[in-house]
Amino acid sequence: MEALRSGQDARGFSPSALLLPTATVVAEMAVAAETPIPVAATVVPVEPTTVALTPTLLVPTPQVSSIPEATFVLPTPPQMSNEQRWRAQQINRNVFDLTRSYTTASSELWWYDPVNQQHVILGTFTGDFLAQAQFTLRGQGIEALEVPYQVNVNYGLTALSPALVARINAAGAKDWVETYVFITPNVVPR
């Protein structure tokens, strides 16, 4: 207990004696190391110096969260058949109980290519034709009549290009295809 009160530990050392030497002491030791020490040298105790330590505030390093980035997966629309694509072009489709006969002074016969999703003009014709339904064409808002057309046979349109016939065949139609005519003042019921 006595040693603790005097500032010394049980071996007789004081805590201040355990401090590191200052730069001056280190320099003196270096000079002394170059000078030969006589055999009967006397060691003079050096007064220990205390070094004032400035407390350093340790700021914790922010932890980087390993939250995975959000992955967006867009829903894939269901595959549609060619007929479903064609029907999707028709708003408020009204199927007639029996085919209706119309006549035109001059109208364009159109076909919707469901493979390439394009409206294609097949030609212009004059005369009578049959319609099986009436609808509003999506995207244009124009009333139209759905007209069955026998490829290269009906309405005087008998010379479609081979490329156009190939497109019709690629869409799954062979001899007959559903086409349409816009309802204009040129189109009247017969």
CORLINWO-V357766 format. One record per pair of residues at least 12 apart in sequence whose ideal C-beta (glycine too) atoms are under 7 Angstrom apart, sorted by the first residue. I is the first residue (numbers start at 1). J is the second residue. Records with the same first field share a line. If there is no record, write none. Layout:
# CORLINWO-V357766
I = J ; J
This chain:
# CORLINWO-V357766
16 = 48 ; 50
17 = 48
19 = 48 ; 50 ; 51
22 = 49
25 = 46
82 = 114 ; 115 ; 171 ; 172
85 = 114 ; 117
86 = 112 ; 114 ; 178
89 = 112 ; 137 ; 138
90 = 135 ; 138
91 = 135 ; 136 ; 138
92 = 135 ; 136
93 = 133 ; 135
94 = 133 ; 134 ; 135
95 = 132 ; 133
96 = 131 ; 132 ; 133
99 = 130 ; 131 ; 132
100 = 131 ; 189
101 = 128 ; 130 ; 190
102 = 129 ; 131 ; 145 ; 187 ; 188 ; 189 ; 190
103 = 127 ; 128 ; 188 ; 190
104 = 126 ; 127 ; 129 ; 181 ; 186 ; 187
105 = 126 ; 186
106 = 124 ; 126 ; 186
107 = 124 ; 125 ; 181 ; 184 ; 186 ; 187
108 = 121 ; 124
109 = 122 ; 123 ; 125 ; 147 ; 149 ; 155 ; 157 ; 179 ; 181
110 = 122 ; 179 ; 180
111 = 177 ; 179
113 = 167 ; 171
114 = 171
115 = 170 ; 171
122 = 157 ; 160 ; 179
123 = 157
125 = 155 ; 156 ; 157
127 = 155
128 = 190
129 = 147 ; 155 ; 181
130 = 147 ; 148
131 = 145 ; 146 ; 147
132 = 146 ; 148
133 = 146
142 = 182
143 = 183
144 = 180 ; 181 ; 182 ; 183
145 = 180 ; 181 ; 183
146 = 178 ; 180
147 = 179 ; 180 ; 181
148 = 176 ; 178
149 = 176 ; 177 ; 179
150 = 175 ; 176
151 = 165 ; 168 ; 175 ; 177
